[in-house]
Amino acid sequence: MIPERIKAFLLPISILALLEIWARAVDLKSDSLAPPSAIAAALVEAFQDGSMLTATRDTLISAFTGLSIGGAVGLAFGIALGIFHIFDRLMEVTIESIRPIPSIALLPIALIALGFGYRMEITIVAFACVWPILILTRAAVGGIEPRLIEVSRALRLSPADRVRKIIIPAALPRIFLAFRLAAGIALIVAVTVEIAINPIGLGAAIMTAQQALRPDLMLAYLFWIGLIGYLLNTALMLAQRHLFGRAALVGDSA
């Protein structure tokens, strides 16, 4: 019997093998495509000269810093909105008016205000990460069993202790799920900003390879970005299951 985890890799491996056979059969020469073997060679080359590591460092710094800032803001506002229903109603129009704005649409403003570099990219990533964490945290806090809130009142806990000892532990599985979703968004937005305008990171490396007519290197960077996203999500899923056990399954089904 083949383990389930290995079965998941059979389809992509089969597709790559078929693409390699097809590319060799037609003697592929293209400015936008390359056989998998050439992509693998370009990936090794990028690691050997250090360009892949430098670009990865730049992208991950922006993605994780933006995720941290946006996550903190979204968590704070989500808890406040879930606890104080009056505040939730007052902020509803404002939040629903700002939330649909694509983060990339803020690029001209951010570029004028902050210029090229980490600060501009981190700001855009933070804006994109606020909303999934805010919305899911608000829903998680609002869905807490009312008897737990009654217990905290009976114990005469202060608002800060109520949040720390009752609300956050009860809502934490769904908050972690929100963080997992935001982590993927952070990587996507960071690379998109780099492709669009910021001359650092993996996105800028993709554009440089495209302009140099190196489809093998361009696709190698794309493959590496996908691999980073897969590994990041896998690590967060393992952490979620380890920390919350059966509660993690509840969070995933929400």
Beta strands, then each sheet from edge to edge (+ up, - down):
end
